[in-house]
Amino acid sequence: MLILRLVHTLIFYLIVGVSFFVGTAILLCFVPFAKQKNRPFLVAARIWSRFLIFFTGIKIKATGLENIPRDKPVIFAANHQAAADILLLAGFIPVHFRFAIKKELFKIPIFGWYLRKSHYLLIDREMILSAYKLVDAITEILETGDSLLIFPEGTRTRTGELGKFKRGSLLAALKTNVPVVPVAISGSYNIIPAGTWLMNYCPVKLSFGKPIEIKSEADYNAKVEEVRESIARMLK
């Protein structure tokens, strides 16, 4: 069993590397013809993610996709169980959206270049300490018509359990009147458990809740808790 996991994992990582370079080379042929230069990168990320998910052999069940508005941008608020969450969400969210990603990932050679070309939101220490700068950056993205995905917990869970939300994580929803779509990710924590790089065959469920609007400052804290409770219910 261990040998099979090792072989499967090595083959998967090889496919990741080869498909990234080949796919990016093909992608660059389409970029000059796009009105919004980041859109081809977003589309390619979705196709690439679905391609890689197929080769993992992991079964994915997505429910509540009908709750995602198709005529306006939204803020997706998801729990964060593992690095695999990025792949799962990129592959299964059926609208153009961008991730909010920590600055360190933008420093990775080639991969960081791709993140910049996709116009993903770069989160650095200065932005974390200034809620206003973060809200302004998110607002600029939403005004382009793209949605944004954030992890309100601020980091990956250490235990697999849903953590507390950062208080200012959904302030942009209040400022822009953009609805928040809760997203529950269940099962990804065990795909690559802490302390190993070997993959497991674990079924994963993605659940999308009904949009929640934050219309006033007086309702802000209650609405943030409502988003968290929606995710918690879907995780059960």
C-alpha positions in Angstrom: 0.0 0.0 0.0 2.8 2.4 0.9 4.6 1.6 -2.4 1.4 2.4 -4.4 1.0 5.7 -2.5 4.6 6.6 -3.3 4.3 5.8 -7.0 1.0 7.6 -7.3 2.3 10.6 -5.5 5.5 10.8 -7.6 3.5 10.4 -10.9 1.1 13.1 -9.8 3.9 15.6 -9.0 5.5 14.9 -12.4 2.2 15.5 -14.1 1.9 18.8 -12.2 5.3 20.1 -13.4 5.0 19.0 -17.0 1.3 20.1 -17.4 2.1 23.5 -15.9 4.9 24.3 -18.3 3.1 22.9 -21.4 -0.2 24.5 -20.4 1.4 27.9 -19.8 3.2 27.8 -23.2 -0.2 27.2 -24.9 -1.9 29.8 -22.8 0.5 32.5 -23.9 -0.7 32.1 -27.4 -4.1 33.3 -26.4 -3.2 36.2 -24.1 -2.6 38.8 -26.9 -6.2 38.4 -28.1 -7.8 38.9 -24.6 -9.4 42.2 -23.6 -8.7 41.5 -20.0 -5.2 40.0 -19.9 -5.7 38.1 -16.7 -8.8 36.2 -17.9 -6.9 33.6 -19.9 -4.8 32.8 -16.8 -8.0 32.4 -14.7 -9.6 30.1 -17.3 -6.4 28.1 -17.7 -6.1 27.7 -13.9 -9.6 26.2 -13.8 -8.9 23.8 -16.7 -5.5 22.8 -15.2 -7.0 22.2 -11.8 -9.8 19.9 -13.1 -7.1 18.1 -15.1 -5.0 17.5 -12.0 -8.0 16.5 -9.9 -8.8 13.8 -12.5 -5.3 12.3 -12.1 -5.5 12.3 -8.3 -8.3 9.8 -8.5 -10.0 11.6 -5.6 -13.8 11.8 -5.8 -15.2 15.3 -5.5 -18.8 16.0 -4.7 -19.9 19.6 -5.2 -23.3 20.8 -3.9 -25.1 24.1 -3.8 -23.6 25.4 -7.0 -27.0 27.0 -7.8 -26.4 29.4 -4.9 -23.6 31.1 -6.7 -24.8 34.3 -8.5 -23.8 34.4 -12.1 -24.7 38.1 -12.8 -22.6 39.9 -10.3 -19.3 39.4 -8.3 -19.4 37.9 -4.9 -16.9 37.2 -2.0 -16.4 33.5 -1.5 -15.6 32.8 2.2 -14.2 29.3 2.7 -12.7 27.3 5.5 -9.1 26.2 4.9 -8.1 22.6 5.6 -5.1 22.0 3.3 -3.0 23.2 0.4 -5.2 21.1 -1.8 -8.1 23.5 -1.2 -6.6 25.9 -3.8 -6.8 23.2 -6.5 -10.3 22.1 -5.5 -11.7 25.6 -5.5 -10.0 26.7 -8.7 -11.4 23.7 -10.5 -15.0 23.7 -9.2 -16.1 27.3 -8.8 -17.9 28.0 -12.1 -17.3 31.8 -12.3 -14.2 34.0 -12.7 -12.7 34.7 -9.4 -9.3 35.5 -7.8 -7.7 34.2 -4.7 -6.3 36.3 -1.9 -2.8 34.8 -1.5 0.1 35.5 0.9 3.1 37.4 -0.4 5.5 34.5 0.1 3.9 32.4 -2.7 4.5 35.3 -5.2 8.2 34.8 -4.7 8.2 31.3 -6.0 10.0 31.3 -9.4 7.7 31.0 -12.5 4.7 30.1 -10.3 4.8 33.5 -8.7 4.9 35.1 -12.2 1.7 33.2 -13.0 0.0 34.5 -9.8 0.9 38.0 -10.8 -0.4 37.6 -14.3 -3.7 36.3 -12.9 -3.9 39.5 -10.8 -4.5 37.5 -7.6 -4.7 39.6 -4.5 -1.3 39.8 -2.8 -1.6 39.8 1.0 1.4 41.2 2.8 2.1 42.2 6.4 1.3 45.9 5.8 -2.1 45.0 4.3 -2.9 42.6 7.1 -2.2 45.4 9.6 -4.3 47.9 7.7 -7.9 46.8 7.2 -8.5 49.9 5.0 -5.8 48.9 2.5 -7.1 45.4 2.3 -10.7 46.6 1.7 -9.6 49.0 -1.0 -7.6 46.3 -2.8 -10.6 43.9 -2.6 -12.9 46.6 -3.9 -10.8 47.2 -6.9 -11.0 43.6 -7.9 -14.8 43.4 -7.4 -15.2 46.5 -9.6 -13.7 44.6 -12.5 -16.5 42.1 -12.3 -14.3 39.3 -10.9 -15.3 37.6 -7.6 -12.8 37.0 -4.8 -12.2 34.1 -2.6 -10.8 34.5 0.9 -10.1 32.3 3.9 -11.5 34.2 6.9 -9.6 32.0 9.3 -6.5 33.6 8.0 -4.5 30.3 7.8 -4.9 26.6 7.4 -6.3 24.6 10.3 -3.9 22.7 12.4 -6.6 20.2 13.6 -9.0 19.9 10.8 -11.6 21.8 12.8 -13.2 25.2 11.7 -11.3 28.0 13.4 -12.3 31.5 14.4 -12.7 34.2 11.7 -10.6 37.3 11.6 -12.8 40.2 12.6 -12.0 42.3 9.6 -12.1 39.5 7.0 -15.5 40.5 5.5 -15.3 44.3 5.8 -15.1 44.6 2.0 -18.6 43.0 1.8 -19.9 45.7 4.0 -18.3 48.5 2.0 -19.3 47.2 -1.5 -22.6 45.6 -0.7 -21.4 42.5 -2.5 -22.9 39.2 -1.1 -20.8 36.6 0.7 -21.1 33.0 -0.4 -20.1 30.6 2.3 -18.0 27.6 1.1 -17.4 24.5 3.2 -14.5 22.2 2.3 -14.7 18.7 3.9 -12.1 15.9 3.5 -9.1 17.8 2.0 -7.3 17.8 5.4 -6.5 14.1 4.9 -5.3 14.2 1.3 -1.8 15.1 2.3 -1.7 14.9 6.2 0.7 16.9 8.2 4.2 15.4 8.4 4.2 13.7 5.1 4.2 14.5 1.4 2.4 11.3 0.3 -1.1 11.5 -1.0 -4.2 9.7 0.3 -7.3 8.8 -1.6 -9.9 10.8 0.4 -13.3 11.8 -0.9 -13.9 15.5 -0.7 -17.1 17.5 -0.5 -17.5 21.1 -1.5 -20.7 22.8 -0.3 -21.8 26.3 -1.3 -24.3 28.1 0.9 -26.9 30.7 0.2 -25.5 34.3 -0.3 -25.4 36.5 2.8 -25.5 40.3 2.6 -23.9 42.6 5.1 -25.9 45.8 4.8 -24.9 47.8 7.9 -22.1 48.2 10.5 -24.6 47.4 13.2 -25.2 43.9 11.6 -21.5 43.3 10.8 -20.5 41.0 13.7 -23.7 39.1 13.5 -23.4 38.5 9.8 -19.8 37.4 10.1 -21.0 34.8 12.6 -23.8 33.8 10.3 -21.3 33.1 7.5 -19.2 31.0 9.9 -22.3 29.1 11.2 -23.4 28.4 7.6 -20.0 26.8 6.9 -20.1 24.9 10.2 -23.5 23.4 9.3 -22.3 22.3 5.9 -19.3 20.6 7.4 -21.5 18.4 9.6 
